[in-house]
Each structure stands twice: as structure tokens, then as C-alpha cells.
Amino acid sequence: MVTKLKQAKHAKYSVETIYIGESIDLKKVQEGVRQYSFLNRDVPLVVKLLKDQYVVLTKFGALTFWNVPHRLRSQFIREIQPYVKSKRSSYLYDEDTKVLVGGGVEKVTFEKIYSENLGVEKIKIISHVLSQSVALERYEDDIGKSLAELESIVENLKLRGKALLSEKELLKQIGRVLSVKQTVISHLSIFDKPDEIWESPELEILYNRMDAEYDLRSRFDVLDKKANYLSDISKMLMEFLAEKRNAFLETVIIVLIVFEIGLWFLPPSSEVLKYLYNLF
């Protein structure tokens, strides 16, 4: 069942999705931002700002604006800022498209979406796919940077037998990698299909068309493989550090044993022995 909105027979929407932070607490947004109309209470959250102007919020940090001018957009972002985790002044990840309503055409391209009608459910589906694409772009970037950093370490190990990093720096690097992996895992639900599509063939067709146009499934599969590769490299580096520590401890133990054996060969009146006794 698709709920239609009151609008002109032919309507055009400029739609832009931006990434603003790691996550958004949608429940607190509904409790703390009361000056707007909430068109639903589930996920993603559709908010009516003004007539024919909407914003859709996802819990994984993406906002989709429908016909919202820059000033109102900035105002809304400031209003929800307390409920955004790891918010930055700006991210480079965004998607934009045009939604054309009316005309008897149902079609999806990378730049335009044609739909016979528009309701809250369709706004949710379109915004959800755009948000998935933006979130994927963010994770692709994070994992790409981590791969580049780790591959340089692996190359140094291969050519020189050394990581060329202190243990502290290496642990920080591993920590950053594991943080990226954890973030991806904790937000795997963003790649799930919306519940609405199971109830409406029309919405399922729309979602599948957009999913194919934005290549979501194959991008996620590649991301998942890269994330697993990162985990494997991190595990290898952790084992490298453990072996390095064990080798150091073994060297210390050998030195102490040799030192203790050496003491047996020194006469009790030895000046060296007296010095060592005074030292310890």
C-alpha cells in the first residue's frame, strides 16, 4: 500500500543525500526536535520541514533532503547536531538525483527517477537507497585508506624484514584498522532491504531498480572482502608483535642465564663480583 502525498499532478524534486556522522539517534531527534511534522515513526524517519520540502534521516548517519534550500538545510543540521555521533563540519560523501512525479512513467536512471505517484513509502525507499550508497562510499574510503597504510607495512616486512614502525605506532595502526572493521560490522543492517518492499510489489520494483543502478550489492560484496582482508592482515601483524616480544623475552632470559653462569666462575674476592653485589 503506497500512501500518496498531496501535490501537483506533475512535481519535480531535487534530492540530495549527505553523510553527517557515524550514527543518528532517531528516537532522541523525535523527542528533541518538535517544530516539524514527522510523517512516520519508524526507520528511516521522514520529516516534513515545509510544504513539499522533506528530510529523511537514517540511523547510520545519512540525511536526504527533498527540495530543501541550503539555509533551511543548515538550520536543520544544527538542530539535530546533539543527536549525531562523530559529527564533522563536512564530509565529502553525497548523492544527488531528480525525482519527477507524474507523466505515467516508472523508470530509474543514475540522474533521474520517474514515478507515477509519490508517497511517504516511496520517499523512504528512494532516500534509503541513496543513503546506502553514501554510507558505502564512506566505508569504501575508510577501508581504502587502511589498506594503503597496511600494505606499506607488509611491503616493508617483505623487503626488509622490519615494519619500520615502533611497536606503539604499529598498535595504533592496528587499532585504526579494527575500528573501521567494527564500524562496518556494527552498521551491516544498513545493507538490509527495507521492510516496506515485502508488502508492496511496486516498492520492491523501485528498490530493485535503484539497487541495480547504484550497484549496491556488488559494492557491498567487495567491501566485505576488503574488510575481511584487513582483519587477516591485522591478525598477522598482531602475531608478528607477539613473536617479536617473545623473541625479546627469550633473549633477556638467555642473557640472564649466561650472566648467572658467569658469576660461578668468578672468585668470591673478585672486584667485579663485589661491584655487582653493590650494584644490585
N, C-alpha and C positions, 0 to 999 in steps of 0.2 A: 504494500500500500504506500503510494507516494503522496505526501501532503504537499499541495501546491501553495505557493505564496501569492498574495495579491500584487499584481504587477501589470504593466502594459502588455499588449499582445505580443509585441516584439521588444525584447530588452537585451541590453549588452552590458556585460560586467567585465571590468578589468580586475583580474585576480592575481594576487602576488603572495607567495609563501616565503616567510623568512624564518631563520633559526635564531633564537634569542638566548638559549641557555640549555643546560643539561636536562632539566625537567621543569614542569609547571604543576603546582598543586591546585588542581581544578576545583576541589572542594572549598579551599580557602578563598579562591577567586570568587566563587559564588557567594561566600559569606561576607567578603570584604569589599566587593565592587557591586554596589546595589543600584547605581544610577542608570543601568542599561537593562534591556529586556533579554532574558535567557529563553531561547526557543526550545531548549531541551535540557535535560539534567544528566545525560549520560555522556559517553565519550565517542568522538570528540565533541567539545562543547561549542554550540553555536550561539553567538551573542549578536543581537540587533543593536547597532550603535545609533543610526538614524534611518530614515526611510530609504530602503533599497541599499543600505550600507551595513555590511556584516563583517564579523571577525570570527574565525573558528580556531579554538585552542586545542592542542593535543597535550597529553601528559608528558610527552618526550621532547618538549621544548620548541615546537614549531607553531607559528601563527600564520593563518591565511586570511588576508584582507580582501573583501569584495567591495569594489567601488569606494574605498576609503581614502580620502585625501591625506597628504603627508602630515599635516598638522594634527588632525584627529588621531592618526596612527601613532604618532609620537606621544600624544597625550595618553592614549590607552596603554601603551607600553610602560610609561612611567607609573600608571595606576596599578598595574599588576606586578611591578618590579619586586615588591616584598615577597611574592609567592613564586619567584623564579629562582631555581638553584643554578649557581655558577653563571650568572648573567654577565655578559660583557657589553661594552658600549656598541660594538658591532661585530657581526660575523659575516663572512663572505659567501655564505651558502643561501641561495634563494632560487625560486622557480616562479615564473610568471606565465600567464596564458590569458586568453579571452574566452568568455562563455557567452554564446549567442543563443538566446531563447526565442522559440517560435520559428515559423517557416517550414515546419513539417519535416525537419531533417534531424537524424540522430547519427552523429559522427564525431570521432575523436582524432585530432592531429596533435602534433607537438606544440603548436602555437595557438590552436583554437579548438573549442569544444562546442558542438552544436547539439542543442537539446530542444525537444518539442515543448517541454514544460520544466519548471524549476520549483523544487520544494526543499524543506529542511533536510530530508534524507539525501537528496542529490547534492546539496551543498556540502553535507558531511562526507559523502563518498569522494567527490572531487577534491575537497580540501585534504582528506585523509591520504589520498594517493600523492598529491603534491607534497604533503608533509613527509611521507615515507621517502620520497625522492630526495628531499632536502636533508633529512636525517642520514640517509645513506651517504650522501655527499660528504657530510661532516665526518662520519666514521671512516669512509674511504680515505679522507685526507689524514686523519689521525693515524690510521694504520700504515698508510704510505710513508709518513714521516718516521714512524717507529721502525719500519722495515729498513729504511735507508740508514738509520743510525746503527741498527744491529748488524746489518750486512757489512758495514765498515769494520766493526769489531771482529766479526767472523773472518773477514779477509785478512786482518792483521794476525789473527791466530793462525790462519793457514800459511801465510808467508813468513811470519817472524816468530811464531810460537808464543807471542805475547799479545795481550789485549790492548796495550798502550794506554791503559786507564788504571787509576788507583782502584783499590777494592771498593772504596766509598763511592766513587763515580760510577763504577760498574753496577753496584747495587741500586744506585739512583736510576740508572738507565733501565734496569730490570723492573724497578718499581713503576716507572712510567709506562712500560710495555704492559705490565699486568693491569695497570689502571685502565688503559684503553680496552683491553680484553674484558675486564669486569664491566665497564660501561656498556660495551656492545651486548654482553650476555644479559645484563640487567634490563636492557631495552629490547630484547628479542621480540617482545609482544607487539612492537610497532610493525612488524612484518606480517602479522596475522591479518586475515581478511576481516573486514567489519561485519558485525552481526547482521546488519540490515540486508546484506546481499542474499542471505539464506531465506529471506522472507519475500523477496521480490525479484522475479526474473529480469525485470527492466534494470534494476540497480546492479544485478550481477553482471549483466551485459556491459553496463557502463564501467564497472570496476575492472572487468577483464580487458576491455579495450584500452583503458588507461594504463593498466598494469603492463600490457604488451608495449604500448607506446613509450613508456618510460623505462622499460626493460628492468623492472624491479626484481623479478625472480632471479635472473641470471646475475645481476649485480649483487644480490644478497648471497648467492652461492659462492661467487668469487670472494666476497668479503669474509664469509665464513671460513673458506680455505686459508685465506691470508691470516685470519685471527688464530686458527689452529697452528699455522706455521710459526707465528710469533710465540705461541705457547711452547712449541718444541724447542725453538732457539733459546727462550728464557730458561727452560729446564736444563738445556745443555750448559748454559753459562753458570747456572747455579751449581751444577755438578762440577764444572771447572773450578769455581771458587772453593767448593768443598775439598776437592783434591789438592788445591793449592794450599789450603790451610792444613790439611793432613800432612802434606809433604813438609811444611814448615815445622809442625809439631814433631814429626819424626826426626828432623834434623836437630832440633833442640834436644830431644831425648838422647840421640846419639852423642851429641857434644857433651852432655852432662855425664853420660856413662863413661866416655873417654876421659873426661876430667876426673871423675871419681877413681877410675883405674889408675890414672897418673899419680894420684895422691898416694897410692900404696907404695909407689917406688921412690917416694921422697923420704929421706931420713927425718926422724922426729925433730932434730935440731935444725933442720933446713930453714934458712931465712925466708925462702919462698913460702914454705908451709906456715911459718909464723905470720907472714904478711896476709896470707889468705884467711887464717883464723881471725886476725884482727879486722879484716875486711868484712867478714860475714858475722 
